[in-house]
């Protein structure tokens, strides 16, 4: 089959981009021809992964990457980047040049809408893969909810989770159960998490500082802050790590304040992180660290890096922190705890994550994870880790044991690949 996938890709930071690329690679490994269309090269600087020069050698004659042409000298008023329109134009161009059996729109706005336009023009089967924030958040917008209803009602197949809340929301938005293809299990971790290469942290920091100097697109203020926080310091004591988007919903500053209290009390630890996010949130977190000497002395905080760099960071850490409190997305799924457990880190998560549909069946409080009920509890949880080496050892061991079981189960095959194979077998995709 020849498949066109329209969605997020690295260097857009986040799990959706990683899973889109991972699924494309899985489809190619099964013999399918895949074209990937994304506006990922135009991602905002504060949401962009650094050390992104290519797809880390993930090249194959059956896999091709396509991007909308930059707007350049063309302008319109009111001013607009015309990103969705340029994506639609590129999708129409691709469908006119290639005979596709299936178009996949991964994430409803803008990508599933782009996929819908291209599929209808050429009578190609349309599969939609939704996220949590699109159907649970964007659908609350007075105007966007009508667009989402139109997209969902016109899809041939909607990939969704085996979750009553999610499916009820889709039906409320105009979908029908007959469109659903339900995932029987989670998606495998991207292939680069099998890479156990242990690059020197000092070498990685040097590369980051070079890239900040040469090609960093942030403004001068953010650039200066990262120049301070990215400097290499030899890790000492217990090594904590936190990475991804910084925000109030993830209690990033509360985590940093708790670690600063422990630093000022003289505890021996190191914080390694890779941060991105909305500019003001990012600036606030970086300024907090740079204005507290004891925490800064113990911290290596890099800009967000390409997803295949994350395993290198994790290889230098002991404890992973992943937090969401009242995040605003029902049933939000973060891949970060899985990545941390796969690397054998002791895991600290918020109650919201521990109770989420995926993690509630694998995370056991005080056994393979420590759970934080509210941001005020971070200091006491971190103290438990710092003051009890045996607890840290046991958490790391049980975290890795759990990961080996879970990832073995999930890595059998990518379930989206299986769903497509079953649809093809039943001649629902021709």
One Martini backbone bead per residue (centre of mass of N, CA, C, O) as a GRO file, in nm:
protein
  430
    1UNK     BB    1   0.100   0.034   0.015
    2UNK     BB    2   0.001   0.378  -0.009
    3UNK     BB    3   0.085   0.638   0.232
    4UNK     BB    4  -0.056   0.932   0.383
    5UNK     BB    5   0.094   1.139   0.631
    6UNK     BB    6  -0.056   1.387   0.852
    7UNK     BB    7   0.168   1.568   1.080
    8UNK     BB    8   0.362   1.541   1.333
    9UNK     BB    9   0.718   1.621   1.374
   10UNK     BB   10   1.020   1.626   1.400
   11UNK     BB   11   1.104   1.915   1.589
   12UNK     BB   12   0.858   1.866   1.737
   13UNK     BB   13   0.763   1.861   2.050
   14UNK     BB   14   0.669   1.537   2.147
   15UNK     BB   15   0.473   1.250   2.134
   16UNK     BB   16   0.321   1.277   1.862
   17UNK     BB   17   0.572   1.300   1.680
   18UNK     BB   18   0.704   1.032   1.763
   19UNK     BB   19   0.461   0.839   1.688
   20UNK     BB   20   0.443   0.908   1.392
   21UNK     BB   21   0.726   0.815   1.314
   22UNK     BB   22   0.707   0.526   1.433
   23UNK     BB   23   0.470   0.433   1.249
   24UNK     BB   24   0.604   0.478   0.978
   25UNK     BB   25   0.836   0.278   1.026
   26UNK     BB   26   0.650   0.031   1.067
   27UNK     BB   27   0.519   0.037   0.785
   28UNK     BB   28   0.781   0.004   0.625
   29UNK     BB   29   0.863  -0.275   0.757
   30UNK     BB   30   0.588  -0.399   0.603
   31UNK     BB   31   0.610  -0.259   0.289
   32UNK     BB   32   0.527   0.023   0.288
   33UNK     BB   33   0.443   0.332   0.147
   34UNK     BB   34   0.565   0.653   0.280
   35UNK     BB   35   0.421   0.974   0.329
   36UNK     BB   36   0.535   1.277   0.486
   37UNK     BB   37   0.339   1.551   0.619
   38UNK     BB   38   0.486   1.867   0.739
   39UNK     BB   39   0.527   2.175   0.955
   40UNK     BB   40   0.785   2.132   1.148
   41UNK     BB   41   0.994   2.358   1.040
   42UNK     BB   42   0.780   2.595   1.173
   43UNK     BB   43   0.833   2.585   1.454
   44UNK     BB   44   0.857   2.722   1.733
   45UNK     BB   45   1.142   2.783   1.901
   46UNK     BB   46   1.025   2.692   2.199
   47UNK     BB   47   0.931   2.395   2.038
   48UNK     BB   48   1.226   2.312   1.953
   49UNK     BB   49   1.450   2.086   1.860
   50UNK     BB   50   1.764   2.007   1.913
   51UNK     BB   51   1.983   1.833   1.722
   52UNK     BB   52   1.837   1.869   1.430
   53UNK     BB   53   1.939   1.726   1.113
   54UNK     BB   54   1.778   1.452   1.116
   55UNK     BB   55   1.654   1.104   1.118
   56UNK     BB   56   1.890   0.927   1.234
   57UNK     BB   57   1.889   0.725   0.972
   58UNK     BB   58   1.571   0.709   0.887
   59UNK     BB   59   1.612   0.557   0.596
   60UNK     BB   60   1.404   0.504   0.296
   61UNK     BB   61   1.264   0.438  -0.010
   62UNK     BB   62   0.962   0.423   0.140
   63UNK     BB   63   1.051   0.709   0.270
   64UNK     BB   64   0.892   1.038   0.275
   65UNK     BB   65   0.952   1.392   0.293
   66UNK     BB   66   0.721   1.672   0.349
   67UNK     BB   67   0.687   2.032   0.275
   68UNK     BB   68   0.584   2.332   0.290
   69UNK     BB   69   0.612   2.617   0.136
   70UNK     BB   70   0.728   2.898   0.186
   71UNK     BB   71   0.594   3.214   0.168
   72UNK     BB   72   0.774   3.457   0.166
   73UNK     BB   73   0.670   3.727  -0.033
   74UNK     BB   74   0.398   3.645   0.054
   75UNK     BB   75   0.103   3.836   0.132
   76UNK     BB   76  -0.142   3.930   0.389
   77UNK     BB   77  -0.463   4.076   0.492
   78UNK     BB   78  -0.432   3.972   0.748
   79UNK     BB   79  -0.183   3.839   0.894
   80UNK     BB   80  -0.041   3.522   0.763
   81UNK     BB   81   0.100   3.194   0.720
   82UNK     BB   82  -0.079   2.972   0.577
   83UNK     BB   83  -0.042   2.673   0.679
   84UNK     BB   84  -0.295   2.515   0.605
   85UNK     BB   85  -0.307   2.594   0.306
   86UNK     BB   86  -0.024   2.478   0.233
   87UNK     BB   87  -0.089   2.190   0.315
   88UNK     BB   88  -0.319   2.146   0.119
   89UNK     BB   89  -0.161   2.199  -0.139
   90UNK     BB   90   0.047   1.970  -0.095
   91UNK     BB   91  -0.158   1.739  -0.077
   92UNK     BB   92  -0.274   1.775  -0.360
   93UNK     BB   93  -0.011   1.735  -0.508
   94UNK     BB   94   0.047   1.443  -0.404
   95UNK     BB   95  -0.229   1.317  -0.506
   96UNK     BB   96  -0.159   1.383  -0.813
   97UNK     BB   97   0.121   1.204  -0.819
   98UNK     BB   98  -0.019   0.983  -0.630
   99UNK     BB   99  -0.133   0.654  -0.540
  100UNK     BB  100  -0.350   0.627  -0.281
  101UNK     BB  101  -0.501   0.419  -0.024
  102UNK     BB  102  -0.417   0.619   0.223
  103UNK     BB  103  -0.519   0.866   0.468
  104UNK     BB  104  -0.353   1.030   0.745
  105UNK     BB  105  -0.481   1.210   1.028
  106UNK     BB  106  -0.274   1.349   1.288
  107UNK     BB  107  -0.469   1.532   1.422
  108UNK     BB  108  -0.725   1.736   1.366
  109UNK     BB  109  -0.576   2.022   1.418
  110UNK     BB  110  -0.500   2.043   1.088
  111UNK     BB  111  -0.449   1.748   0.965
  112UNK     BB  112  -0.733   1.617   0.920
  113UNK     BB  113  -0.835   1.841   0.738
  114UNK     BB  114  -0.631   1.808   0.516
  115UNK     BB  115  -0.697   1.509   0.462
  116UNK     BB  116  -0.992   1.553   0.383
  117UNK     BB  117  -0.949   1.725   0.132
  118UNK     BB  118  -0.771   1.517  -0.024
  119UNK     BB  119  -0.965   1.269  -0.014
  120UNK     BB  120  -1.217   1.392  -0.159
  121UNK     BB  121  -1.079   1.470  -0.432
  122UNK     BB  122  -0.971   1.135  -0.460
  123UNK     BB  123  -1.115   0.900  -0.318
  124UNK     BB  124  -0.981   0.850  -0.025
  125UNK     BB  125  -0.912   0.698   0.242
  126UNK     BB  126  -0.992   0.798   0.588
  127UNK     BB  127  -0.773   0.846   0.864
  128UNK     BB  128  -0.807   0.905   1.219
  129UNK     BB  129  -0.590   1.053   1.471
  130UNK     BB  130  -0.626   1.132   1.794
  131UNK     BB  131  -0.617   1.325   2.068
  132UNK     BB  132  -0.676   1.497   2.361
  133UNK     BB  133  -0.668   1.812   2.304
  134UNK     BB  134  -0.862   1.821   2.063
  135UNK     BB  135  -1.134   1.685   2.181
  136UNK     BB  136  -1.117   1.823   2.484
  137UNK     BB  137  -1.050   2.135   2.393
  138UNK     BB  138  -1.106   2.247   2.102
  139UNK     BB  139  -1.415   2.157   2.118
  140UNK     BB  140  -1.489   2.418   2.309
  141UNK     BB  141  -1.487   2.588   2.075
  142UNK     BB  142  -1.728   2.761   1.915
  143UNK     BB  143  -1.606   2.700   1.617
  144UNK     BB  144  -1.428   2.435   1.612
  145UNK     BB  145  -1.650   2.223   1.673
  146UNK     BB  146  -1.765   2.226   1.379
  147UNK     BB  147  -1.512   2.125   1.238
  148UNK     BB  148  -1.477   1.861   1.397
  149UNK     BB  149  -1.748   1.738   1.319
  150UNK     BB  150  -1.691   1.728   1.016
  151UNK     BB  151  -1.441   1.549   1.021
  152UNK     BB  152  -1.553   1.300   1.175
  153UNK     BB  153  -1.807   1.241   0.986
  154UNK     BB  154  -1.592   1.190   0.722
  155UNK     BB  155  -1.467   0.947   0.827
  156UNK     BB  156  -1.380   0.611   0.793
  157UNK     BB  157  -1.153   0.616   1.025
  158UNK     BB  158  -1.115   0.587   1.391
  159UNK     BB  159  -0.864   0.616   1.607
  160UNK     BB  160  -0.897   0.466   1.935
  161UNK     BB  161  -0.964   0.418   2.256
  162UNK     BB  162  -1.036   0.199   2.532
  163UNK     BB  163  -1.259   0.454   2.611
  164UNK     BB  164  -1.548   0.588   2.720
  165UNK     BB  165  -1.495   0.893   2.729
  166UNK     BB  166  -1.374   0.924   2.447
  167UNK     BB  167  -1.606   0.795   2.280
  168UNK     BB  168  -1.830   0.986   2.378
  169UNK     BB  169  -1.702   1.242   2.262
  170UNK     BB  170  -1.705   1.158   1.966
  171UNK     BB  171  -2.013   1.126   1.947
  172UNK     BB  172  -2.078   1.419   2.031
  173UNK     BB  173  -1.898   1.510   1.758
  174UNK     BB  174  -2.030   1.293   1.520
  175UNK     BB  175  -1.957   1.019   1.566
  176UNK     BB  176  -1.933   0.663   1.508
  177UNK     BB  177  -1.882   0.338   1.594
  178UNK     BB  178  -1.835   0.237   1.294
  179UNK     BB  179  -1.553   0.408   1.278
  180UNK     BB  180  -1.411   0.241   1.484
  181UNK     BB  181  -1.065   0.178   1.585
  182UNK     BB  182  -0.946  -0.011   1.842
  183UNK     BB  183  -0.704  -0.006   2.065
  184UNK     BB  184  -0.560  -0.283   2.234
  185UNK     BB  185  -0.298  -0.101   2.266
  186UNK     BB  186  -0.017   0.041   2.289
  187UNK     BB  187   0.248   0.197   2.174
  188UNK     BB  188   0.550   0.176   2.090
  189UNK     BB  189   0.845   0.261   2.131
  190UNK     BB  190   1.065   0.413   1.983
  191UNK     BB  191   1.350   0.283   1.841
  192UNK     BB  192   1.563   0.478   1.992
  193UNK     BB  193   1.524   0.322   2.281
  194UNK     BB  194   1.738   0.090   2.193
  195UNK     BB  195   1.956   0.297   2.234
  196UNK     BB  196   2.267   0.260   2.438
  197UNK     BB  197   2.416   0.501   2.392
  198UNK     BB  198   2.693   0.667   2.588
  199UNK     BB  199   2.726   0.970   2.587
  200UNK     BB  200   2.882   1.230   2.679
  201UNK     BB  201   2.772   1.496   2.860
  202UNK     BB  202   2.992   1.696   2.782
  203UNK     BB  203   2.955   1.667   2.476
  204UNK     BB  204   2.657   1.750   2.466
  205UNK     BB  205   2.693   2.035   2.584
  206UNK     BB  206   2.883   2.134   2.364
  207UNK     BB  207   2.682   2.106   2.130
  208UNK     BB  208   2.468   2.295   2.242
  209UNK     BB  209   2.641   2.552   2.263
  210UNK     BB  210   2.703   2.564   1.963
  211UNK     BB  211   2.406   2.586   1.867
  212UNK     BB  212   2.336   2.842   2.017
  213UNK     BB  213   2.548   3.015   1.866
  214UNK     BB  214   2.468   2.943   1.559
  215UNK     BB  215   2.117   2.850   1.558
  216UNK     BB  216   1.964   3.001   1.758
  217UNK     BB  217   1.613   3.141   1.772
  218UNK     BB  218   1.612   3.291   2.007
  219UNK     BB  219   1.623   3.528   2.205
  220UNK     BB  220   1.855   3.682   2.392
  221UNK     BB  221   1.750   3.605   2.673
  222UNK     BB  222   1.721   3.296   2.637
  223UNK     BB  223   2.004   3.246   2.538
  224UNK     BB  224   2.152   3.343   2.796
  225UNK     BB  225   2.024   3.136   2.988
  226UNK     BB  226   2.121   2.875   2.839
  227UNK     BB  227   2.423   2.937   2.864
  228UNK     BB  228   2.416   2.883   3.173
  229UNK     BB  229   2.252   2.599   3.202
  230UNK     BB  230   2.438   2.425   2.981
  231UNK     BB  231   2.667   2.395   3.149
  232UNK     BB  232   2.906   2.190   3.252
  233UNK     BB  233   2.868   1.946   3.521
  234UNK     BB  234   2.966   1.728   3.736
  235UNK     BB  235   2.804   1.483   3.853
  236UNK     BB  236   2.628   1.461   4.176
  237UNK     BB  237   2.489   1.224   4.311
  238UNK     BB  238   2.174   1.244   4.265
  239UNK     BB  239   1.994   1.211   3.950
  240UNK     BB  240   1.782   1.429   3.808
  241UNK     BB  241   1.489   1.438   3.579
  242UNK     BB  242   1.357   1.683   3.336
  243UNK     BB  243   1.121   1.700   3.054
  244UNK     BB  244   0.994   1.936   2.833
  245UNK     BB  245   0.727   2.106   2.907
  246UNK     BB  246   0.671   2.411   3.053
  247UNK     BB  247   0.435   2.458   3.333
  248UNK     BB  248   0.182   2.490   3.554
  249UNK     BB  249   0.053   2.203   3.495
  250UNK     BB  250   0.365   2.081   3.567
  251UNK     BB  251   0.509   2.225   3.807
  252UNK     BB  252   0.800   2.333   3.753
  253UNK     BB  253   0.857   2.553   3.974
  254UNK     BB  254   0.798   2.370   4.217
  255UNK     BB  255   1.027   2.175   4.165
  256UNK     BB  256   1.256   2.386   4.176
  257UNK     BB  257   1.198   2.486   4.465
  258UNK     BB  258   1.245   2.217   4.608
  259UNK     BB  259   1.539   2.178   4.511
  260UNK     BB  260   1.647   2.439   4.634
  261UNK     BB  261   1.602   2.374   4.929
  262UNK     BB  262   1.795   2.126   4.922
  263UNK     BB  263   2.044   2.279   4.829
  264UNK     BB  264   2.053   2.481   5.078
  265UNK     BB  265   2.089   2.220   5.276
  266UNK     BB  266   2.323   2.034   5.112
  267UNK     BB  267   2.241   1.845   4.905
  268UNK     BB  268   2.333   1.569   4.694
  269UNK     BB  269   2.281   1.681   4.358
  270UNK     BB  270   2.137   1.650   4.022
  271UNK     BB  271   2.013   1.842   3.738
  272UNK     BB  272   1.856   1.716   3.442
  273UNK     BB  273   1.755   1.899   3.142
  274UNK     BB  274   1.478   1.962   2.890
  275UNK     BB  275   1.352   2.267   2.761
  276UNK     BB  276   1.021   2.394   2.692
  277UNK     BB  277   0.795   2.658   2.569
  278UNK     BB  278   0.655   2.914   2.660
  279UNK     BB  279   0.829   3.187   2.699
  280UNK     BB  280   0.744   3.279   2.989
  281UNK     BB  281   0.777   3.005   3.125
  282UNK     BB  282   1.068   2.955   3.048
  283UNK     BB  283   1.190   3.210   3.172
  284UNK     BB  284   1.102   3.159   3.464
  285UNK     BB  285   1.261   2.895   3.510
  286UNK     BB  286   1.546   2.994   3.433
  287UNK     BB  287   1.559   3.236   3.632
  288UNK     BB  288   1.540   3.074   3.888
  289UNK     BB  289   1.803   2.917   3.855
  290UNK     BB  290   2.004   3.164   3.803
  291UNK     BB  291   1.911   3.302   4.098
  292UNK     BB  292   2.021   3.012   4.228
  293UNK     BB  293   2.326   2.900   4.297
  294UNK     BB  294   2.283   2.609   4.414
  295UNK     BB  295   2.112   2.509   4.175
  296UNK     BB  296   2.294   2.584   3.938
  297UNK     BB  297   2.540   2.406   4.034
  298UNK     BB  298   2.330   2.137   3.995
  299UNK     BB  299   2.273   2.226   3.685
  300UNK     BB  300   2.144   2.088   3.359
  301UNK     BB  301   1.989   2.303   3.121
  302UNK     BB  302   1.839   2.232   2.829
  303UNK     BB  303   1.726   2.233   2.548
  304UNK     BB  304   1.539   2.088   2.349
  305UNK     BB  305   1.569   1.765   2.208
  306UNK     BB  306   1.602   1.524   2.022
  307UNK     BB  307   1.458   1.219   2.081
  308UNK     BB  308   1.740   1.056   2.035
  309UNK     BB  309   1.875   1.205   2.295
  310UNK     BB  310   1.723   1.117   2.553
  311UNK     BB  311   1.870   0.844   2.623
  312UNK     BB  312   2.132   0.992   2.702
  313UNK     BB  313   2.024   1.143   2.945
  314UNK     BB  314   1.906   0.892   3.101
  315UNK     BB  315   2.188   0.746   3.141
  316UNK     BB  316   2.260   0.985   3.377
  317UNK     BB  317   2.018   0.886   3.557
  318UNK     BB  318   1.794   0.806   3.851
  319UNK     BB  319   1.553   1.028   3.835
  320UNK     BB  320   1.210   1.070   3.743
  321UNK     BB  321   1.001   1.352   3.642
  322UNK     BB  322   0.628   1.355   3.631
  323UNK     BB  323   0.391   1.630   3.584
  324UNK     BB  324   0.026   1.665   3.656
  325UNK     BB  325  -0.206   1.941   3.727
  326UNK     BB  326  -0.478   2.024   3.600
  327UNK     BB  327  -0.415   2.017   3.275
  328UNK     BB  328  -0.700   2.003   3.080
  329UNK     BB  329  -0.669   1.688   2.991
  330UNK     BB  330  -0.843   1.427   2.934
  331UNK     BB  331  -0.656   1.152   2.921
  332UNK     BB  332  -0.369   1.212   2.925
  333UNK     BB  333  -0.074   1.111   2.735
  334UNK     BB  334   0.246   1.021   2.852
  335UNK     BB  335   0.568   0.898   2.751
  336UNK     BB  336   0.779   0.962   2.975
  337UNK     BB  337   0.756   0.733   3.189
  338UNK     BB  338   0.842   0.510   2.991
  339UNK     BB  339   1.122   0.621   2.927
  340UNK     BB  340   1.227   0.613   3.219
  341UNK     BB  341   1.182   0.309   3.276
  342UNK     BB  342   1.350   0.202   3.035
  343UNK     BB  343   1.617   0.337   3.187
  344UNK     BB  344   1.591   0.276   3.510
  345UNK     BB  345   1.419   0.476   3.670
  346UNK     BB  346   1.311   0.640   3.913
  347UNK     BB  347   0.966   0.726   3.990
  348UNK     BB  348   0.796   1.050   3.966
  349UNK     BB  349   0.448   1.121   4.015
  350UNK     BB  350   0.147   1.225   3.969
  351UNK     BB  351  -0.173   1.149   4.036
  352UNK     BB  352  -0.284   1.194   3.749
  353UNK     BB  353  -0.096   0.987   3.617
  354UNK     BB  354  -0.148   0.736   3.798
  355UNK     BB  355  -0.477   0.755   3.710
  356UNK     BB  356  -0.444   0.696   3.431
  357UNK     BB  357  -0.538   0.466   3.203
  358UNK     BB  358  -0.247   0.350   3.150
  359UNK     BB  359  -0.094   0.372   3.446
  360UNK     BB  360  -0.286   0.229   3.658
  361UNK     BB  361  -0.175  -0.076   3.566
  362UNK     BB  362   0.161  -0.019   3.633
  363UNK     BB  363   0.142   0.168   3.882
  364UNK     BB  364   0.295   0.134   4.215
  365UNK     BB  365   0.283   0.254   4.506
  366UNK     BB  366   0.596   0.205   4.665
  367UNK     BB  367   0.721   0.019   4.433
  368UNK     BB  368   0.761   0.173   4.119
  369UNK     BB  369   0.657   0.441   4.271
  370UNK     BB  370   0.610   0.790   4.328
  371UNK     BB  371   0.346   0.994   4.471
  372UNK     BB  372   0.200   1.315   4.401
  373UNK     BB  373  -0.068   1.503   4.523
  374UNK     BB  374   0.098   1.780   4.546
  375UNK     BB  375   0.327   2.033   4.512
  376UNK     BB  376   0.393   2.041   4.830
  377UNK     BB  377   0.531   1.731   4.818
  378UNK     BB  378   0.810   1.729   4.678
  379UNK     BB  379   1.020   1.761   4.905
  380UNK     BB  380   0.956   1.493   5.058
  381UNK     BB  381   1.007   1.302   4.820
  382UNK     BB  382   1.301   1.384   4.761
  383UNK     BB  383   1.407   1.314   5.045
  384UNK     BB  384   1.362   1.012   5.036
  385UNK     BB  385   1.570   0.962   4.812
  386UNK     BB  386   1.824   1.109   4.946
  387UNK     BB  387   1.794   0.928   5.237
  388UNK     BB  388   1.743   0.640   5.057
  389UNK     BB  389   1.921   0.412   4.889
  390UNK     BB  390   1.739   0.161   4.893
  391UNK     BB  391   1.489   0.285   4.767
  392UNK     BB  392   1.623   0.366   4.505
  393UNK     BB  393   1.709   0.083   4.417
  394UNK     BB  394   1.424  -0.047   4.415
  395UNK     BB  395   1.285   0.146   4.219
  396UNK     BB  396   1.470   0.094   3.978
  397UNK     BB  397   1.426  -0.210   3.953
  398UNK     BB  398   1.107  -0.208   3.931
  399UNK     BB  399   1.090  -0.022   3.692
  400UNK     BB  400   1.246  -0.203   3.491
  401UNK     BB  401   1.074  -0.456   3.520
  402UNK     BB  402   0.812  -0.327   3.422
  403UNK     BB  403   0.913  -0.234   3.147
  404UNK     BB  404   0.986  -0.509   3.027
  405UNK     BB  405   0.697  -0.613   3.030
  406UNK     BB  406   0.549  -0.387   2.876
  407UNK     BB  407   0.734  -0.365   2.618
  408UNK     BB  408   0.698  -0.656   2.531
  409UNK     BB  409   0.392  -0.634   2.484
  410UNK     BB  410   0.403  -0.369   2.288
  411UNK     BB  411   0.637  -0.480   2.071
  412UNK     BB  412   0.517  -0.683   1.884
  413UNK     BB  413   0.314  -0.454   1.758
  414UNK     BB  414   0.174  -0.215   1.581
  415UNK     BB  415  -0.165  -0.155   1.599
  416UNK     BB  416  -0.199   0.021   1.345
  417UNK     BB  417  -0.083  -0.183   1.150
  418UNK     BB  418  -0.296  -0.401   1.211
  419UNK     BB  419  -0.546  -0.241   1.129
  420UNK     BB  420  -0.462  -0.198   0.835
  421UNK     BB  421  -0.432  -0.499   0.763
  422UNK     BB  422  -0.732  -0.573   0.821
  423UNK     BB  423  -0.862  -0.375   0.621
  424UNK     BB  424  -0.721  -0.492   0.374
  425UNK     BB  425  -0.823  -0.783   0.400
  426UNK     BB  426  -1.138  -0.666   0.399
  427UNK     BB  427  -1.145  -0.437   0.169
  428UNK     BB  428  -1.155  -0.132   0.302
  429UNK     BB  429  -0.880  -0.113   0.148
  430UNK     BB  430  -0.775  -0.024  -0.204
   0.00000   0.00000   0.00000
